């Protein structure tokens, strides 16, 4: 599957193969001796991380996720491919924000590494104030909560995933991750933390590329923006980058993939064309949603598949991707294919307290508006250039 994905995103080699070769033995040894908790371990990136850890036979591996069904599939996948490990392996269907999870941590909590992969990751999540508040809960407050619990339990290292969209953010998802990084800096005085920013994970759950599979299964048109170009990594590469940061990242490090001939921009429309041809269909370009839906009834029988490629006009779509800003210090020599953003424990305590207080007040009152949340984010991130068009992905095919 990963080889197919590499072909679709225009690559013929894995992104981190030199670093995995150079650091592979040390990585194996560290994992084998250690106990891990993976939060959000049944999502696409979480499963990739769990697989990388499981394959190295850890002493203990606990996986927490809110999705019971995804945990079941994770276990089935591991048993059917890698089999078993000598160490302890358990999964728990828990909501990290609940008091039940707190009881779980109080009862055990003995881990060398905690990796938090839970997130609301979609740009479309900023369409209403209620989903936005849950984004704040999941991406910021649950991270800070599990960080505090890890520090209290004596965990050696805490990792959580950020996003390339946190660099000069234009959408609320990216901004929420940038604010999360601010909270990380504060907690870094209590526990060693590291994170990673990386590109779109090809065919991750809920992604446009993942939707291509669903559309073919259901006999529906493929729709993609014609003008949006992105960097892509495979699920395995996302797992490798996260684990490398968790194991080898120093306090406050942010790992990211170096740009090279192997990591280049490619449009969703171009991937759609390659995807269809790989599946034995020739793309048929339509002029409207109505034509695309109608064509889906008969074109596949002719070996063609209806496609609708249009310019993007939805809120929060960044014109270009970047992994770091010109104000951040970089270490480009430590690894062959991985760059590192170096951070001091710099944060604005007054702003963090204000953010917590404002959100808590809204929650107590039981009402808040999207405009208020956007304004609060702009206070936290003065350079935040929120891109609001009034159109959202839920309003398109």
FENQUI-V476122 format. One record per residue. PSI is psi in whole degrees, -180 to 180 (NA if undefined). OMEGA is omega in radians with two decimals (none if undefined). Layout:
# FENQUI-V476122
psi->{PSI PSI}
omega->{OMEGA OMEGA}
This chain:
# FENQUI-V476122
psi->{-44 -35 -39 -42 -43 -43 -42 -35 10 32 156 -1 149 151 -38 24 -35 -44 -37 -32 -43 -38 5 -45 -44 -37 -46 -45 -43 -46 -43 -31 -1 162 134 143 125 115 136 33 0 1 179 -51 -40 -44 -38 -40 -46 -42 -41 -40 -49 -41 -18 13 62 161 -32 135 111 138 127 135 151 -19 108 -41 -42 -33 -41 -45 -38 -49 -45 -41 -44 -44 -35 -15 -53 -20 -113 163 161 -31 -180 128 119 150 151 122 89 149 117 -26 -2 163 -20 -42 -40 -41 -39 -46 -41 -36 -28 -99 9 93 149 -35 134 125 121 109 5 141 151 113 -7 138 -33 -14 -6 14 -23 159 -22 -43 -35 -42 -37 -35 -43 -44 -52 -50 -27 -62 -38 -35 -48 -38 -48 -28 -48 -42 -41 -43 -43 -32 -1 26 140 -34 138 129 139 154 135 -146 152 -25 -5 -16 115 63 147 -5 164 -31 -50 -39 -37 -37 -33 -42 -38 -42 -34 -42 -35 -42 -40 -45 -17 -12 -14 -27 148 127 151 165 -175 139 129 176 -177 135 113 128 25 156 131 -9 164 -40 -39 -36 -27 -43 -45 -39 -40 -41 -35 4 41 159 157 131 137 150 139 -17 3 122 136 159 142 143 158 162 -43 -42 -35 -40 -40 -44 -43 -45 -38 -43 -42 -41 -44 -9 135 171 126 8 143 116 149 155 133 142 138 -176 -19 -17 102 161 141 145 153 -38 -40 -41 -39 -43 -47 -41 -48 -42 -34 -31 5 17 151 128 139 114 127 161 -17 164 -41 -45 -40 -44 -43 -39 -27 -16 -25 -27 -43 -29 -20 8 19 157 129 136 147 110 116 158 149 138 24 158 137 0 118 137 -30 162 147 147 -16 164 170 -3 -4 143 137 148 106 6 -17 -38 161 -46 3 129 160 128 125 134 141 167 65 123 162 99 -39 -41 -42 -43 -40 -43 -49 -45 -43 -46 -41 -39 -44 -43 -40 -40 -24 20 143 158 153 -41 -35 -40 -43 -44 -39 -43 -39 -30 -40 -36 89 -30 1 115 76 127 100 120 -12 -3 143 159 -28 -15 11 164 NA}
omega->{-3.13 3.10 3.07 -3.14 3.10 3.13 -3.10 -3.12 2.98 3.11 3.10 -3.13 3.04 -3.01 -2.98 -2.99 3.12 -3.14 3.11 3.08 -3.09 -3.04 -3.05 -3.10 3.11 3.11 3.13 -3.09 3.13 -3.10 -3.08 -3.08 -2.89 3.08 -3.03 2.87 3.09 3.13 -3.05 -3.00 3.13 2.98 -3.06 3.14 3.12 3.12 3.11 3.11 3.13 -3.14 3.13 3.11 -3.10 -3.10 -3.11 2.98 -3.11 3.09 -3.12 3.13 3.05 -3.12 3.13 3.05 -3.14 -3.09 3.11 -3.11 3.13 3.06 3.10 3.14 3.09 -3.12 3.13 -3.13 -3.14 -3.14 -3.07 -3.09 -3.06 3.09 -3.00 3.04 3.11 -3.11 -3.12 3.11 3.14 3.04 -3.09 3.12 -3.02 2.99 -3.06 -3.14 -3.03 3.06 3.06 3.08 3.12 3.11 3.10 3.14 3.13 -3.11 -3.13 3.08 -3.09 -3.10 3.00 -3.11 2.95 3.13 -3.10 3.14 -3.13 -3.13 2.78 -2.89 -3.00 3.03 -3.12 -3.10 -3.13 -3.05 -3.11 -3.04 -3.07 3.04 3.08 3.13 3.09 3.07 3.09 3.13 -3.02 -3.00 -3.05 -2.99 3.08 3.06 -3.13 3.12 -3.11 3.02 -3.13 3.11 3.13 3.11 -3.11 -3.12 3.11 3.08 -3.08 -3.02 3.10 3.07 2.94 -3.05 3.04 -3.13 3.03 -3.12 3.06 3.10 -3.06 -3.01 3.03 3.09 -3.03 3.09 3.12 3.13 3.12 3.10 3.07 3.09 3.05 3.11 3.08 3.10 3.08 -3.13 3.12 -3.12 -3.10 3.04 -3.12 -3.05 3.10 -3.10 2.98 -3.12 3.14 2.95 3.08 -3.00 3.06 3.08 -3.04 3.08 3.01 -3.09 3.07 -3.13 3.12 -3.13 3.05 3.10 3.09 3.11 -3.11 -3.11 3.12 3.11 -3.05 3.12 -3.07 -3.10 2.97 3.13 3.14 3.04 -3.10 -2.99 -3.11 3.11 -3.05 2.94 3.14 2.94 3.09 3.07 -3.14 3.14 3.08 3.10 3.13 -3.12 3.12 -3.11 3.09 3.11 -3.12 -3.05 -3.00 3.14 3.04 -3.03 3.08 3.08 2.99 -3.14 3.05 3.11 3.07 3.03 3.14 3.10 3.12 3.13 -3.04 -3.14 3.08 -3.08 3.08 -3.13 3.12 3.10 3.13 3.12 3.12 -3.12 -3.11 -3.13 3.07 -3.14 3.05 -3.14 3.03 -3.13 3.05 -3.04 -3.13 -3.09 -3.06 3.07 -3.11 3.11 -3.12 3.13 -3.13 -3.10 -3.11 -3.11 -3.04 -3.06 -3.11 3.11 3.13 -3.13 3.12 3.12 -3.11 3.12 3.03 3.14 -3.09 3.07 3.14 3.08 -3.06 -3.10 2.95 3.14 -3.13 -3.09 3.14 -3.12 3.09 -3.09 -3.13 3.12 -3.13 3.11 -3.06 3.12 -3.06 2.92 -3.10 -3.05 -3.03 -3.10 -3.13 -3.02 -3.10 3.01 -3.11 3.00 -3.10 -3.09 2.91 -3.13 -3.11 3.10 -3.13 -3.07 -3.12 3.11 -3.13 3.11 3.10 3.13 3.14 -3.09 -3.11 -3.14 3.12 3.13 3.10 -3.11 3.11 3.14 3.14 3.10 3.11 -3.13 3.12 -3.11 3.11 3.14 3.10 -3.14 3.11 3.10 3.13 3.05 3.13 -3.07 -3.08 -3.12 -3.12 -3.13 -3.06 -3.11 -3.10 3.12 -3.08 3.09 -3.09 -3.05 3.12 3.13 -3.14 -3.13 none}
